[in-house]
């Protein structure tokens, strides 16, 4: 019985590998090759993608062979995982030292076959991590609903097997200039951390021009260490220090008045380690978006309260924004979509959640509450409030919709920009202009309000009409709801970056308004990502 099982297993493996094992010449060399291929088949069986790759190649090894290409692949991968921490990756997940030990100790076909498959498994893990991130975003925060551009594992192995090993591995990280600048900033910070970081914190609660003393010296030295001013022996809050404070404030989203008030001192005293965490999180976020963003695209950074039009790699338009309030069901989600049209003189079709949670309770108390809103039935027909017994309905049973007709007082203002999505998020004007003067602008139900919506519209329309302002104003003055298609739809990326760089490479920091980056850092830490300092 045992003999029958052995023969059946050998025959099954022969079919699996497409090899007629029983007719292989019984020479020591060919037997070793056959045993290695059989060992690879056995080791790969638990992973369908790896198994499919080796089956298609006749179980030819990528890593454990003796050719120059095999050595080049081993060396290229080992060098890459040695440098994995440079990218903020958990290097122990691929463990170059363990792989080197396994390579040295793997004797005989079975051990070499197991090593072959293990190296492919770790390579695929590394490739996915560095291309598209370590974490699944939605598992960290349900409002990060971004679609991750995962690469096919089988296609990755196949492409690697046919490519120059070094070149292929170097092509894996994001090629976005922002990722490159963030990585440079990370490495610079790690080297500075090894030298003591940014030095002592500033002891004072606030400082202003004209003052002098030990606290001013602490402020000066910390700004010198951060790169905002040249070394100085001055102990007074002079014009040079005031300019450095302004530069710091600009890089941290603060009012650049040159006065080191409480909020500025608090930002200056944030530990370098915390800022380094933000940079590592930003790199992970860039990996989640490792795909072309569009030659022209709209970029909304929630933490910076801005919306920008980007052409190539240059920001060609920027405006302040208001984002979702930091409450459940109001926080703005993160995702990408494509803007297809704008609506001039829009109606506001009130979201169901607002209708039943905010307006229905008010109308139960007073049927004429929010009288500027029309009530409509399921077919869009206007319904008189006097015919409705609001008291008999609750959140689930209320059968009506609500709409605000076009007007200057409309909640959407006079224009909205549509990239249809299931989250019902879009960019729009607002009559509440006073909110744009606030430093923290998280007040909406989730949509993005724009401070300069007309100029935003002109910039978009300039691609399709010689007089964008005249075209827009004519539609606006008609008072009629008008849909204007964009001849070239524009990708929109709603992002969340508490650390980012400008074109000059200056590192900017913003507050983690929704606490998302803190959750991402904790998740990265659980996966083995750690802070480090680098000497030299």
N, C-alpha and C positions, 0 to 999 in steps of 0.2 A: 504493500500500500504506500509506504514512504517513497519507494523507488518510483511508483507511478506518479505521485504528486510532484517529485523533483523533475521528472521528464515533462510533465504538463507545464510546470512553471517555466522551464527553459524554452519550451516551444512557444508559450505565450509571449515571453520576452522577445523571442526571435521575430514573431509577427509584429509586436509593438514597435521594434526598432527597424523593421524592414530589412533584417539581416538573416541570411541563411547560415546560422551558426554551425549547423552540422556539416557544412562543406568547407569551413575555413581550414586552410592547411595547419596542421598541428605543429607549428614552429613556435618557439618561445615568444618572439616578438609579436606575432599576430594574435597569440593567445592573450598577451597583455593588453593589446588594443581592444580585443573583444570584451575582456573582463572590465576594462575601464568604461567602455560604452554601456555595458550592462549595469555597472555601478551608477553611472550618470542617470540612466533611465529609472533605476530604482529610487535614487535620491530626489529626482525631479517630479516623481509621480504625485506628490502632495500639492503641487502648485501648477494649476492648469496652464498658465501662461508660459512658465518656464518649461514645463513638459512639452508644450506645443512647439516652442522654439527649438528645443533639442531634437525633437522628432523630425522637424522639417530639415534640420542640418545633418541628419544621420548620427546624432549624438557625438558630434565632433566637439572637442573641448575648446573653450574660449580662453581659459585662464591657466590650466595646469599642463598645457603642452610644452614642448621644448623649442618651438620655433621663435624667431625674433619677434613676430607679431604677438605671440602669447606673452612673452616677457614684457613687451611694450604695454600691453593692456594691464598686466599686473602692476607694473611700475606707475602707470598713469593713474590707476585707481587708488593705489596706496598713497601716492602723493596728494591726491584730491582729498581723501579722508583725513590725512594728516592735517590738512588746512581747513577742515570742515568748520571748526570753531570760528574761523575768520568770518564766516557767513552767519554766525549765530546759530549754528546747527548743533545738535547733541552728538558730539564726535564718538561717544561710547556706543552709540547705536550701530556704528559701522566698525569701530574698534580696529584701527590699523595695526596696533601691536599684537592683538590676538590673531589677526589674519596673517601677519608675518610669522608668528609662531606656528600656526597651522600649516603654512606653506613649507616651513622648515621640517616639520615633523610628519607630514603626510607621506607615508611609504606604502606602496602597494596600490593596486587598482581601486579597491573599495574605499580606502581613505582619500585617494585623489579624486574619485568620483564624487564623494560627499563634499570635499572642498570645492570642487568645480561648481556645484550647484549652490553651495553656501555663498560663494563669491558673487554669483549672478543674483542671488536673492538680495545681498547687501548692496550690490550695485544698483539694482532697481529701487531699493529703498532710498538710497542716496539721491538718485536721479529724481525721484518724485519729490523728496524733501526740498532739494535745492531749486527745482523748477517751479513747484506749485505749493510749497509750504508744508510744514510739519503737522499743522492742526487742521481739523475740519471746522471752518469758522462757525457754522450754525450750531455746532455742539458746544461752543464756548458762549455764544450769545445769540439768542433767537432772532435778534434784529439785524444780524449780519447775514443777509440772504443772498450774498454774492455767489454766482455760479463759477466754480473753480475750473480752469481749463486743463483738467488732468490729461496727461499723455497716455496713450495705449502702451501697456507694459511690453507686450509681445513685439510691437513695432519699435519700441525703444531698444530692446535687445538686438533685434534684427539690424537696425540702423547702426548700432554700435559695432556689431560684428563686421560691418562692411566699411567702416570709417577709420580714419586716423584716430587712434585712441586719445591722444592728448587734445587734439582739436575738438573731438566730440565732447569730451568732458568739460572743456573750457566753454563750450557753447551752451551748457545747461543752465547756468544762472540767468536771471532776467537781464536783458540788455538795455532796459530803461535807464537813462542817465541818472535818474533819482536813486536807483538801487546802487549804482557805482559810487555816487557821492555819499550816500548813507554808510556804505561799507568803509569808505575812506575815513569818514568821521568816527565811526566805531573804532577802527584801528588806532586812530590818533588819540581818542579818549582812553583806550586801554593802555597805550604807552604813557600817557600823562598820569593815569591812575597809579602806575608803577612808581612814578616820581613824586607821588603825594597828592595828586588830584589838583583841586582848585585852592587848596590851602584853608586857612581858618575862616569860619563864618563871620559875617558882620554882626557885631554885638548890639548895635543900636536898632531901635524900632523904626527910625526914620532919620534921614540926613538931607541937608539941602545946601545949595551953593553958598560959599562964604564960610562954612564951618571948617574946623580943623581938629586934629587930634587922632588918637589911636583908632577910633572907629572909622574915621575917614581913610586912614592908612589901610585898614582891613578891606574896606570897599575898593580902594584903588588896587590893592594886590590881587583881589579876587577877579576884578575885571581885566587886569593884565593877564592873569592865568587863563582866563576864558578867551583871550584874544581880542578884546574890545578896545584896548589901548596899549601903547608902548610902555616899556618900563619907565618909571619916574621916581624921583626921590621926594617929590612934593607931598607935604602932609596936609595940604589944604584942598578944599572942594573947589578947584579952579575950573577954568573954561575947558581944559582938556578932559578933566574928570566928568564934567557935565555932559560933554559930547559923548563920552564913553557910555554914560548912563542912558543917554538917548538911544544910542545904537543897541544897547542891551534891551531897552524897552521895546524897540521896533521888532527885535528878534523874538520877543516873548509876548507879542500881542497886547502890550500895555500902552497907555497914552504916553507918547514920547515928549514929556515936558522937561526932562533932564533933572527932575527932583526925585530923590530916592525915598519915596514914601513907603508906607507899610507893605503895599502889594508888591512893589519893586524889590524891597529888601527880602520879602518872603521868597520871591522867585530867584533872587541871587543866591539865597542860602539853600536852595534845593540841592541835595547831595549829588555829586557827579555820578554815583552809582545809580541813582534814580533816573537821571537823564540818559545814562547808558542803556538802562532797561527800555526806555522809550524808543531809542534808536533801534534796538534789536527787534522790538515789536513792529516798528515801521518797516523793517526789512522783511519780516514775515508777511506783513500786509502787502508789500510789493510783490512777493512771490504769489500771493493769491490772485494778483492781477497780471500775471505774466502772459500777456497777449497784446496785440496791437490795439491802441486806444483810439485810433482814428487820426488822420492827418489834421483835421479840425475836430475838436471835441470840447464839451463843457465839463469843467471839473468843479464840483462843490466839495469843499472841505468843511465838514460839519464843525470841527473844533475851532476853526479859524473864522467861522461865520462869513465866508466869502463864496461867491460864484464867479468863475472865470471862464473866458473863452480862450482856448489854447490853439494856436496855429503852428504846426511843426512842434518845436519845443519851446516856443515863445508865447507868453501870455499877452494877448492883444486886447483884452478887455477884462475889467475886474469891477465887481460891485459888492457892497455889503449885503449880507443876507440874515434873515431870521430863520431859525430852525425849530424843530419840535421840542416842546417842553420836556424836561426830565421827569416824566411821569409815565406810568404804564399806559400803553395804547397811544402815546403821543410822541415818543422818541422817533426821530427820523431814521428809517432803515438805511442800510448800505447795500447798494446794488448798482448795476449798470444796465442801461437800456438805450434806445435810440429816439431822439426828438424828431417827430414827424411833421408837426404843425403848431401854429399858435392860434389862439382865439382872441380876437379883439372885441371889446365890449362883451365879455363872457357872462353867462348866467352861472350862478353857483348852485349846483345840485348838492344839497347838504348830505354829507355822508350819513349812512344809517345810524352809526354809533352816536353821532352828535344829535340826530333827531330824537332818538329814544332816551338818551341819557341826560341831555341838557334841555331840549326844547319841550318835549312831552311833559315833564314834571311842571314846567312853567305854565304850559297851556292848561294843565289840570287846575291850576290855581286861578288862572285868568285866560280865557279862551282867546283873548286879543293880544296876548304876550307875543313879542317879536312879530308885530303885524306887518313888517316889511317883507316877510317871507310868505310866499304862496304855498298853499297845500294842494297837492295833486294826487290823483288816484293812479293805479297801476298802468293806465293808458296815457298818462300825462295830462289829463283834463283837470282844470282848476276846480277845487271843491270849496264851497263856502264853509267857513268855520262854524257858522250858526247851525249847520246841519250835523255837526259832529259832537257826540257825547264823549269828550276826552276821558272822563273819569272811568269809563268801562274798559279802557285799554291799558296794557302794560308793555314792557319793552319788546316782548315776543309777539304780541297780538296786534300792535298798532299797524293798520294796513296802508297808511298813506306815506307819501314822500313830501319833501319840502324843497322849494326852489326860490332863489333870490334873483329877480330879473336884472338885466344890465343896468348899472348906474354908477355914479362916482362913489357911492357909499357901499357898493358891492364888496363882500368879504374878499373877493379875488382881485379887487381893483378894476383896472381897465384892460388888462391883458393877462393871459396865462399861456404857458408854454408846455406842450403836451408830448410826453413819451409814454404812451399807454402801457400801464403795468397793473398787475393784480393788487398792488399795495395802495393804489389810488393816490400816488405821490406825483406832484408836478411842481414846476416853478411858476410863481405868479406875482403880480402887483399886490398892493395892499393899501387901504386907506389909513392904516395905523402907522404913519411915517415916523412918529416920535420914538418908536422902539429902536430905530437904526442908530440913534445916538448913544445907546447903551453899549458898554464894553462886552457884556455877556448877553447874547441875543437868542435865548431859547424860550420861545413863547407860543409857537404855533401848535396845531394839532398833528403836525408831522410833515406837511408840505414846506417848500422852501420859498420864502418871501424875498423879493428883490428890492433893493433901495432904488435902483435906476432901471426899471423895467423897460422904459421906452428906448433908452440908449442900448440896452441889451437887444431889443427887437431890431433896432436899426443895424446893429453889427451883424445879426443873423441875416437880415434881408439884403445887406449890401452885396451878398454873393449872387443875388438873382434880380436885382433891379438897380438902375442907375440913380434913382432918387428914393432911397429907402425911407427917409423921413417923410417926404411928401406922400408916398404910397401909404405909409402907416397912418399918418394924420388924417388922410382922406377917409380911410376906413373908420377911424376913431370918431370923426365928426359926424358920421352918418347916424351914430347912436344905435346901429343895428349890430346884432351878434354876427361876426364875420370869421370864417375859418380860412386861414391862409396856410397852404401847404409849403413846406420847405422843399425846394427842388432837389437839394442835396441834404438828406436827413443827417442829423448830427448826433454822434454818440454822447451820452450823458453818463458821467461817473460820479455817483454820490459816495464820497470817501470819508475816512475818519483818520486823520493824521495828527497825533500830538507831537510828533517830531518829523520835520521835513526840511529840505534845503531849498535855497533859491538858486538861480542860475549861476551865481558867483560861488556857490558852495557854502554860503553861510548857513549854519544850523539854526533852525527856528524851533521853538517849543511852545505848545499850547496846553491848556488844562484838559484833563480827561473828564469832560463834562458828564458823560454817561457812565463812567467807570468801566468802559469796555476794555481799554488797554490794560488796566490792572488785572482783569479776568484773563486776558490773553497771556500776560506775563506769568500768572500763576499756572496756567495750562502748559506753557512752554517749560517752566521749571519742572513740572511733573514729568515731562518728556526728557529731561536731562540737560536742558539749556541752562548754562550758568554764566555769571559774570566772571571776568578774568582781568588780570593786569599783565601787560607784556613788557618785559625789559628790553633794553637796547634801543 
